Every structure is written in structure tokens, then in C-alpha cells.
Amino acid sequence: MWFINEPNAHMANAEDHCRGRFLDDRLTIQTLLDEKALAACMAYVDLSPVRTKMAKTTEKFEHTSMKRQIDKLKTE
């Protein structure tokens, strides 16, 4: 992951005319070892817009898999 993140961090810092860490320490790589971990991760991502008050519900936010699934069910 370092090989991928390092060039991106340098480019972002150059664009912002700053130095130092690009990503916060709380952002880490997490291996999802089973279906339960995957489901928890998916729920976390889909609920993030609601938690940050960007949307009232997950189906109202354009960029969630939950919205896509609901829209797909409505067209069937």
C-alpha cells in the first residue's frame, strides 16, 4: 500500500503547497477476513453519509450501494 499511497501523497501535498502527512493516523488498512467483517464494513460505509449529516437516509444519498440496490429493486 505504501507504494500506491506515497506518490499520491506527494502530488496532493504539492497541489496544496504543504508538507507532512497526507493521511490522518486514524486511516489504516484493515483486512476483512470473513463475511461478517465485510458486512460490517459495508454498513459502515453506507451509513457514513447519515452519521455525518450529509443525508437523512442512505437511500437519499446518491453514492451508496444501498441506494443503488433500492433503485434496482424499484425498477424490477
PENOR-V166389 format. One record per helix or strand of 3 or more residues. SS is the DSSP state (hx for helix, st for strand). FROM is the first residue (numbers start at 1). TO is the last residue. Records with the same first field share a line. If there is no record, write none. Layout:
SS: FROM-TO, FROM-TO
//
This chain:
hx: 2-16, 35-51, 58-60, 65-75
//
